[in-house]
């Protein structure tokens, strides 16, 4: 299913600036990115209670396909989608080099090219902030996710002043009208403000708001602290996370101090 339908949709811009592609080409090959994606995978597998056998995995906003290749190398059936045609071409090239059968599509996250309830896992890192219709984007993810499946999101954090979307200090805390002005400049005359992204960040979230929205759709949500594997941390760090989990004010402070919002949500299983 190597769809290229996105190229023919007038509302979608599948192109990109050369500097943007070069940045992702280099960034996606690093060990830091690999370790981060491995941690995401382990969190999802723990949430699903380490199911046996191959899973059907949707990597939404897959970019150069690093995360897709990690899952595919372990025998899972992986489908990747991204609006950026150059990055999809790079993802296909790398998958072919590694002899991995991954189905990559040029597609919008608001019109995913997959059937209802067809995926065991949906992964969308650093995507939601770039999609103006973020509710429609989430609806599409929930549509393709099977009952009992898990969704992983990482996105912007409006609570934390540190961010990587714009080269401006404390941008997360800027008032809405000023953000809209800077976003317009990034799309027109000042693309360097958002690292030449075709779709700069337009949404800013918190775990609390996203979990409330997903909870209304019946999803059970966990934050970055809930999904931490404490066996990988020392005694003092593990004790601190356990305390943070119990005390809501400490958890809130934890969210203020972390640059990105993380949500892992599980879709309720159907009951006979």
MARMAR-512556 format. One line per 2 residues: for each residue x, y, z of N, C-alpha, C. Coordinates in steps of 0.05 Angstrom, whole numbers, plus 32768, in hexadecimal, padded with zeros to 4 digits. Layout:
X,Y,Z,X,Y,Z,X,Y,Z ~ ...;
END
This chain:
8011,7FE8,8000,8000,8000,8000,8011,8019,8000 ~ 8022,801C,7FEC,8033,8034,7FEA,8024,804B,7FDD;
8011,8055,7FEC,7FFF,806A,7FE1,800E,8084,7FDD ~ 8007,8092,7FC7,8012,80AD,7FC3,7FFB,80C1,7FBF;
7FE4,80BA,7FCB,7FCD,80CB,7FC7,7FD1,80E7,7FD1 ~ 7FE3,80EB,7FE4,7FE7,8106,7FEF,7FF0,8119,7FDA;
7FFF,8110,7FC6,800A,8122,7FB1,7FF3,812F,7FA1 ~ 7FDC,8121,7FA0,7FC7,812B,7F8E,7FB1,813A,7F9D;
7FB6,813F,7FB7,7FA2,814D,7FC7,7FAC,816A,7FC9 ~ 7F9B,817D,7FBD,7FA4,8198,7FBB,7FAA,81A5,7FD5;
7F9C,819C,7FEB,7FA0,81A9,8005,7FB9,81A1,8013 ~ 7FC7,818C,8008,7FDF,8182,8015,7FF8,818B,8007;
800C,8194,8015,8025,819B,800A,8039,8185,8013 ~ 8041,8174,8000,8052,815D,8006,806F,8164,8003;
8075,817C,7FFC,8091,8184,7FF8,809E,818D,8012 ~ 80B8,8195,800F,80C7,819D,8027,80E0,81AC,801E;
80EA,81BC,8031,8103,81CB,802C,811A,81B8,802E ~ 812F,81BC,801E,8146,81AA,801E,8153,81A9,803A;
8154,81C0,8048,8161,81C0,8062,8151,81AF,8076 ~ 8137,81AF,8074,8125,819F,8085,812B,8181,8081;
812D,8179,8068,8132,815D,8062,814E,8155,806B ~ 8162,8166,8067,817D,8160,8071,817D,815D,808F;
816F,816E,809D,816E,816C,80BA,8163,8151,80C3 ~ 814C,8149,80B7,8140,812F,80BF,8150,8117,80B5;
815D,811A,809F,816F,8105,8095,8184,80FF,80AA ~ 8191,8113,80B5,81A6,8110,80C9,819B,8108,80E4;
8186,8116,80ED,817B,8112,8107,8170,80F6,810A ~ 8163,80EB,80F5,8156,80D2,80F7,8169,80BA,80F8;
8182,80BF,80F1,8196,80A9,80F1,81A5,80A6,810B ~ 81A1,80B9,811D,81B2,80BA,8135,81A9,80A5,814A;
81BC,809F,815C,81B6,808C,8171,81A2,8096,8185 ~ 81A1,80B1,8188,818E,80BC,819B,8171,80B7,8191;
816D,80BB,8177,8152,80B5,816B,814B,8097,816E ~ 815F,8086,8168,815A,8069,816A,8152,8061,8186;
8161,806B,819A,815B,8063,81B6,8140,806E,81BF ~ 8139,8086,81B5,811F,8091,81BC,8108,8080,81B0;
810B,8078,8197,80F6,8067,818B,80F5,804C,8197 ~ 810B,8041,81A0,810B,8027,81AE,80FB,802A,81C9;
80FF,8040,81D7,80F1,8045,81F0,80D3,8047,81EB ~ 80CB,8054,81D5,80AE,8056,81CE,80A3,803A,81C9;
80B2,802A,81BA,80A9,800F,81B4,80A5,7FFF,81CE ~ 80B8,8000,81E0,80B6,7FF1,81F9,809E,7FFA,820A;
8099,8014,820A,8082,801F,8219,8068,8014,820D ~ 8066,8013,81F2,804E,8009,81E5,804B,7FEB,81EB;
8060,7FDC,81E9,805E,7FBF,81EE,8057,7FB9,820B ~ 8061,7FC9,821E,8058,7FC5,823A,803A,7FCC,823D;
8031,7FE1,822F,8015,7FE8,8231,8003,7FD2,8226 ~ 800D,7FC4,8212,7FFD,7FAE,8206,8004,7F93,8213;
8013,7F94,822A,801A,7F7B,8239,802A,7F68,8228 ~ 803C,7F73,8218,804F,7F63,8208,8042,7F4D,81F8;
8031,7F54,81E5,8023,7F40,81D6,8036,7F2F,81C5 ~ 802F,7F16,81C2,803F,7F04,81B1,8038,7F08,8194;
804B,7F03,8182,8046,7F04,8166,804A,7F20,815B ~ 8047,7F23,8140,804B,7F3C,8132,8033,7F4E,8136;
8038,7F68,8138,8023,7F7C,813B,8022,7F8C,8121 ~ 800A,7F97,811B,8007,7FAA,8105,800B,7FC6,8111;
801F,7FD4,8106,8028,7FED,8112,8025,8004,80FE ~ 8019,8019,8106,8016,8031,80F6,8028,8047,8101;
803C,804F,80F1,804F,8064,80F8,8046,807D,80E9 ~ 8038,808F,80F7,802A,80A6,80EB,803B,80BF,80EE;
8042,80CC,80D8,8056,80E0,80D8,8071,80D3,80DB ~ 8076,80BE,80CB,808D,80AD,80CE,80A7,80B9,80C6;
80A7,80D0,80B7,80BF,80DC,80AF,80D1,80C9,809F ~ 80EA,80C7,80A7,80FD,80B7,8099,80FB,8099,80A0;
80E8,8092,80B1,80E2,8076,80B5,80F3,8067,80CA ~ 8102,8075,80DB,8113,8068,80EF,8102,8056,8101;
80ED,8061,810C,80DC,8051,811E,80CF,8039,810F ~ 80C7,803D,80F7,80BB,8028,80E7,80CF,8011,80E4;
80E8,8017,80DF,80FC,8003,80DA,8101,7FF3,80F4 ~ 8100,8000,810B,8104,7FF2,8124,80EF,7FDC,8128;
80D6,7FE3,8123,80C0,7FCF,8126,80C2,7FBA,8111 ~ 80C7,7FC2,80F8,80C8,7FAE,80E2,80DE,7F9A,80E6;
80F5,7FA3,80F0,810C,7F92,80F4,8106,7F7C,8109 ~ 80F2,7F80,8119,80EA,7F6D,812D,80D2,7F5C,8124;
80CB,7F5E,810B,80B7,7F4D,80FF,809A,7F58,80FF ~ 8096,7F71,8107,807C,7F7C,8107,8075,7F87,80EB;
805B,7F88,80E5,8051,7F92,80CC,804D,7FB0,80CE ~ 805D,7FBF,80C1,805E,7FDC,80C5,8054,7FEC,80AD;
8043,8000,80B3,8039,8013,809F,8041,802F,80A8 ~ 804F,803D,8097,8057,8058,809D,8049,806D,808B;
8042,8084,8096,8036,8099,8087,8042,80B4,808E ~ 8046,80C5,807A,8050,80E0,807F,8048,80F1,8068;
8043,810B,806D,803B,811D,8058,8053,8127,8047 ~ 806B,8122,8051,8083,812C,8044,808E,8117,8031;
808C,811D,8017,8093,8109,8003,80B1,8103,8003 ~ 80C2,8117,8008,80DF,8112,8009,80E6,8100,801F;
80DA,8103,8037,80E0,80F2,804D,80D6,80D5,8049 ~ 80BF,80D2,803C,80B5,80B8,8035,80C8,80AA,8021;
80D3,80B9,800E,80E6,80AD,7FFC,80FF,80A4,800A ~ 8108,80B4,801E,811F,80AC,802E,8118,8093,803F;
8100,8092,804A,80F8,807B,805A,80F7,8062,8049 ~ 80ED,8064,8031,80EC,804C,801F,8108,8043,8018;
811A,8056,8013,8135,804F,800B,8143,8040,8022 ~ 8140,804A,803B,814D,803D,8052,8140,8022,8057;
8126,801F,8055,811A,8005,8059,8123,7FF1,8044 ~ 8126,7FF9,802B,812F,7FE7,8016,814C,7FDF,801B;
815C,7FF2,8025,8178,7FEC,802B,817A,7FD7,8041 ~ 8168,7FD8,8054,8168,7FC5,806A,8157,7FAC,8065;
814C,7FAB,804C,813C,7F94,8044,8124,7F90,8056 ~ 8116,7FA6,805C,80FF,7FA5,806E,80E6,7FAC,805D;
80D1,7F9C,8060,80B8,7FA0,8051,80A6,7FB2,8061 ~ 80A8,7FCC,805D,8098,7FE0,806A,8087,7FEE,8055;
806E,7FF2,805B,805C,8000,8048,805A,801D,804F ~ 8068,802E,803F,8068,804B,8044,8055,8059,8031;
8046,806C,803C,8033,807C,802C,8037,809A,8030 ~ 8035,80A9,801A,8033,80C6,801C,8016,80CC,8022;
8010,80D5,8039,7FF4,80D9,8041,7FF2,80ED,8058 ~ 7FDB,80F9,805B,7FD5,810B,8071,7FCC,80FB,8089;
7FD4,8104,80A0,7FCB,80F7,80B9,7FAD,80FB,80BE ~ 7FA0,810C,80AF,7F83,8110,80B1,7F74,80FF,809D;
7F83,80EF,808D,7F76,80DD,807A,7F88,80C4,8077 ~ 7F8A,80B4,808B,7F9C,809E,808B,7F93,8088,8077;
7FA5,807C,8069,7F9E,8069,8053,7F9A,804C,805D ~ 7F8F,8049,8075,7F8C,802E,8080,7F70,8029,8089;
7F69,800F,808B,7F4D,8008,8092,7F47,800D,80B0 ~ 7F2E,800E,80B6,7F25,8010,80D2,7F2F,7FF9,80E2;
7F38,7FFF,80FB,7F40,7FEA,810F,7F54,7FD7,8103 ~ 7F67,7FE1,80F3,7F7A,7FCF,80E5,7F95,7FCF,80F3;
7F9A,7FE0,8106,7FB5,7FE3,8112,7FB4,7FDC,8130 ~ 7FC9,7FCE,8139,7FCC,7FC7,8155,7FD9,7FDF,8164;
7FEA,7FED,8156,7FF9,8003,8163,7FF9,801B,8150 ~ 7FF4,8033,815A,7FF7,804C,814B,800C,805D,815A;
801F,8067,814B,8034,8077,8157,8036,8092,8148 ~ 8035,80A8,8156,8035,80C2,8149,8047,80D5,8159;
8061,80D4,8154,8073,80E6,8162,8076,8101,8155 ~ 8074,8116,8164,8079,8131,815A,8068,8137,8141;
804F,8130,8142,803D,8134,812B,8026,8147,8131 ~ 8019,8142,8147,7FFF,814F,814B,8001,816E,814C;
8018,8178,8154,801B,8195,8156,801B,81A2,813A ~ 8021,8192,8125,8024,819D,810A,800A,819B,80FA;
7FF5,818D,8104,7FDD,8189,80F5,7FC7,819B,8100 ~ 7FBE,81AE,80EF,7FAA,81C1,80F9,7F91,81B3,8103;
7F88,819F,80F5,7F70,818F,80FD,7F79,8178,810F ~ 7F83,817F,8127,7F8E,816A,8138,7F78,8157,8142;
7F60,8160,8145,7F4A,814E,814D,7F44,813A,8138 ~ 7F44,8143,811E,7F40,8131,8108,7F57,811D,8106;
7F6F,8126,810C,7F86,8114,810C,7F83,80FE,8121 ~ 7F7B,8106,8139,7F77,80F2,814E,7F61,80DE,8147;
7F4B,80E9,813B,7F35,80D8,8133,7F3E,80C3,811F ~ 7F50,80CA,810D,7F5A,80B7,80F9,7F6B,80A2,8107;
7F7B,80AA,811A,7F8B,8096,8129,7F79,8082,8138 ~ 7F65,808C,8144,7F53,807B,8153,7F43,8069,8140;
7F3D,8073,8128,7F2E,8063,8115,7F3E,804B,810C ~ 7F58,804E,8107,7F68,8038,80FD,7F72,8025,8113;
7F70,802E,812C,7F7A,801F,8143,7F65,800A,814B ~ 7F6D,7FF1,814E,7F5B,7FDC,8155,7F54,7FDE,8173;
7F3D,7FD4,817C,7F37,7FD2,8198,7F4D,7FC2,81A7 ~ 7F55,7FCD,81BD,7F6B,7FC1,81CC,7F87,7FCB,81C3;
7F88,7FDB,81AE,7FA1,7FE5,81A4,7FAB,7FFD,81B3 ~ 7FC3,8006,81AD,7FD0,801C,81BC,7FD9,8032,81A9;
7FD6,804B,81B2,7FDE,8063,81A3,7FF3,8072,81B3 ~ 8009,8079,81A6,801E,8089,81B3,8020,80A4,81A5;
801E,80B9,81B4,8021,80D4,81AA,8037,80E3,81B9 ~ 8047,80F2,81AA,8058,8106,81B7,8054,8120,81A7;
8052,8136,81B5,804C,814F,81A7,8055,8166,81B8 ~ 804E,817E,81B0,8057,8196,81BE,804B,8198,81DA;
8058,81A7,81EC,804F,81AA,8207,804B,81C8,820D ~ 8033,81D0,8210,802D,81EC,8216,8036,81F4,8232;
803A,81E1,8244,8041,81E7,825F,805F,81EE,8263 ~ 806F,81E3,8251,808C,81E6,8254,8097,81FC,8242;
80A8,820E,824C,80B3,8223,823B,80C8,8219,8227 ~ 80D3,8202,822C,80E7,81F7,821A,80DA,81E8,8203;
80E2,81EE,81EA,80D6,81E0,81D3,80EA,81E2,81BC ~ 80E5,81D1,81A8,80F8,81CF,8191,80EA,81D6,8177;
80D1,81DF,8177,80C3,81E5,815F,80CB,81FF,8152 ~ 80D0,8213,8162,80D7,822E,8157,80F1,8237,8165;
8102,8245,8156,811B,824E,8161,8117,8268,8171 ~ 8105,8267,8184,80FE,827E,8195,80FC,8275,81B2;
8106,8285,81C4,8105,827C,81E1,80E9,827D,81EC ~ 80E2,8268,81FB,80C9,8266,820A,80B0,8268,81F8;
80B3,825F,81DF,809D,8263,81CC,8083,8256,81D5 ~ 8085,8240,81E4,806C,8232,81ED,805A,8245,81FD;
8066,8258,820B,8057,826A,821C,804D,8283,820E ~ 8053,8286,81F4,804B,829F,81E6,802C,829F,81E5;
8020,82B7,81E6,8003,82B9,81E2,7FFB,82B0,81C6 ~ 7FE2,82A6,81C3,7FD8,829B,81AA,7FDC,82AE,8192;
7FD4,82C7,8193,7FD7,82D9,817C,7FF4,82DB,8173 ~ 8007,82DD,8186,8023,82DF,817E,802C,82C5,8171;
8023,82AE,817B,802A,8295,816F,8020,8294,8152 ~ 8007,829C,814E,7FFC,829B,8133,800C,82AD,8120;
8016,82C4,8129,8026,82D5,8119,8040,82C8,8111 ~ 804D,82BC,8125,8067,82AF,811F,8063,8296,810D;
804E,8287,8111,8048,8271,8100,8044,827A,80E3 ~ 8037,8291,80DF,8033,829B,80C4,804E,82A3,80B8;
805F,82AF,80C7,807A,82B6,80BD,808A,829D,80B6 ~ 8088,8288,80C6,8096,8270,80C1,808D,8262,80A7;
8074,8266,80A0,8069,825A,8087,806E,826C,806E ~ 8076,8285,8073,8079,8298,805C,8096,82A3,805A;
809B,82B8,8068,80B5,82C6,8063,80CB,82BF,8076 ~ 80C5,82B0,808C,80DA,82AA,80A0,80DA,828C,80A6;
80DE,827B,8092,80DC,825E,8097,80F1,8253,80AB ~ 8107,8262,80AE,811C,8259,80C1,8112,8259,80DE;
80FD,8268,80E4,80F2,8268,80FF,80E9,824C,8108 ~ 80E0,823C,80F5,80D7,8221,80FC,80E7,820B,80ED;
8101,8211,80E9,8113,81FE,80DD,810A,81F5,80C1 ~ 80FD,8207,80B2,80F4,8202,8097,80DF,81EC,8094;
80D0,81E8,80A9,80BA,81D4,80A9,80A4,81DE,8096 ~ 809A,81CC,8085,8083,81D3,8074,806A,81D8,8085;
8067,81C8,809A,8051,81CB,80AD,805C,81D0,80C9 ~ 8061,81EA,80D0,806B,81F0,80EB,8056,81EA,8100;
805F,81E8,8119,804C,81E2,812E,8037,81F7,8131 ~ 801E,81EF,8132,8007,8202,8135,7FF7,81FB,814E;
7FFC,81E5,815B,7FED,81DD,8173,8000,81D8,818A ~ 7FF6,81DF,81A2,8006,81DB,81BA,7FF4,81CE,81CF;
7FFD,81B7,81DA,7FEC,81A6,81EA,7FF7,81A3,8206 ~ 7FE7,8197,8217,7FF0,818C,8230,7FE6,8170,8233;
7FF2,815F,8244,7FE8,8145,8248,7FCB,8146,8252 ~ 7FC5,8159,8262,7FAB,815A,826F,7F95,815F,825A;
7F9A,8171,8247,7F86,8176,8232,7F83,815F,821F ~ 7F9A,8153,8216,7F98,813D,8204,7F8B,8124,8210;
7F92,811F,822A,7F86,8107,8237,7F69,810B,823B ~ 7F60,8124,8240,7F43,8129,8243,7F35,8124,8228;
7F41,812D,8212,7F35,8129,81F8,7F33,810C,81F1 ~ 7F49,80FD,81F5,7F4A,80E1,81EE,7F38,80D1,8201;
7F37,80D9,821A,7F26,80CC,822D,7F09,80CD,8225 ~ 7F01,80E3,8219,7EE5,80E5,820F,7EE0,80D2,81F9;
7EF5,80C8,81EC,7EF2,80B4,81D6,7EF4,8098,81E2 ~ 7EF6,8096,81FC,7EF8,807C,8209,7F14,8071,820D;
7F28,8081,8207,7F44,8077,8209,7F4E,807A,8226 ~ 7F5E,8066,822E,7F6B,8067,8248,7F87,8073,8244;
7F8C,808A,8251,7FA5,8099,824B,7FB9,8097,8262 ~ 7FD3,8096,825A,7FE9,8097,826D,7FFC,80AD,8263;
800B,80B9,8276,801E,80CE,826F,803A,80C2,8270 ~ 804E,80D3,826B,806A,80CB,8269,8074,80BE,8283;
8068,80C6,829A,8071,80BB,82B3,8064,80A0,82B8 ~ 804B,809D,82B0,803E,8083,82B3,804C,806D,82A3;
8057,8073,828C,8062,805F,827A,8080,805A,827E ~ 808C,8068,8291,80A9,8064,8296,80AE,8048,82A0;
80C3,803C,8296,80CC,8022,82A0,80DF,8026,82B7 ~ 80D5,8023,82CF,80E5,802A,82E6,80FC,8016,82EA;
80FB,7FFF,82DD,8111,7FEC,82E0,812A,7FF7,82D2 ~ 8127,800B,82C1,813E,8017,82B3,814A,802F,82C2;
813F,8035,82DA,8148,804C,82E9,8153,8043,8304 ~ 8163,8054,8310,816E,804F,832A,8159,8051,8340;
8160,8049,8358,814D,8049,836E,8142,8064,8375 ~ 8153,8079,8375,814A,8094,837C,8137,809E,8366;
813F,809B,834D,812E,80A4,8337,8113,8096,8337 ~ 8113,807C,833B,80FA,806D,833C,80E8,8076,8352;
80F4,807C,8369,80E4,8085,8380,80D8,80A1,837A ~ 80E7,80B2,836C,80DD,80CC,8364,80C6,80CA,8351;
80C7,80B8,833D,80B2,80B4,832A,8099,80A9,8338 ~ 809C,8096,834A,8085,808B,8359,8077,80A1,8369;
8087,80B2,8376,807B,80C9,8385,806D,80DB,8372 ~ 8078,80E2,835B,806C,80F3,8348,8051,80E8,833E;
8050,80CD,833A,8038,80C0,8331,8021,80C3,8345 ~ 8029,80C4,835F,8014,80C5,8374,800A,80E1,837A;
801B,80F5,8375,8015,8111,837D,8010,8122,8364 ~ 7FF7,812B,8360,7FF0,813A,8348,8000,8154,8345;
8005,8163,835A,8015,817C,8356,8031,8176,834C ~ 803E,8160,8356,8059,8159,834C,8058,8150,832F;
8042,8141,8328,8040,8139,830C,803D,8151,82FA ~ 802D,8165,8302,802A,817D,82F2,8045,818B,82EF;
8055,818D,8304,806F,819A,8302,8081,818A,82EE ~ 807E,816F,82EF,808D,815F,82DC,8086,8165,82C0;
806C,816A,82BA,8064,8171,829F,806F,818C,8297 ~ 8070,819F,82A9,807A,81BA,82A3,8098,81B8,829C;
80A6,81A5,82A7,80C3,81A4,82A4,80CB,8192,828C ~ 80B8,8187,827E,80BF,8175,8267,80B5,8182,824D;
80C7,8184,8238,80C0,8194,8220,80A9,8188,8210 ~ 80A5,816E,820F,8091,8163,81FE,807B,8154,820E;
8063,8156,8203,804C,8147,820F,804D,812A,8204 ~ 8049,8117,8215,8048,80FB,820D,802E,80EF,8218;
8020,80E0,8206,8008,80D2,820D,8009,80B6,8202 ~ 8005,80A2,8212,8001,8087,8209,7FE4,807F,8210;
7FD4,8079,81FC,7FB8,8074,8200,7FB0,8058,81F6 ~ 7FA1,804A,8205,7F98,802F,81FE,7F7A,802F,81F7;
7F73,8024,81E0,7F58,8023,81D8,7F49,800B,81E5 ~ 7F32,8010,81F1,7F24,7FFA,81FE,7F1F,7FE2,81EC;
7F22,7FCA,81F6,7F1C,7FB2,81E7,7EFE,7FAE,81E5 ~ 7EF5,7FA2,81CF,7ED9,7F9B,81CD,7ED3,7F84,81DF;
7EBB,7F84,81EB,7EB3,7F6E,81FC,7E9C,7F5F,81EF ~ 7E9D,7F45,81F1,7E88,7F35,81E5,7E6D,7F39,81F3;
END
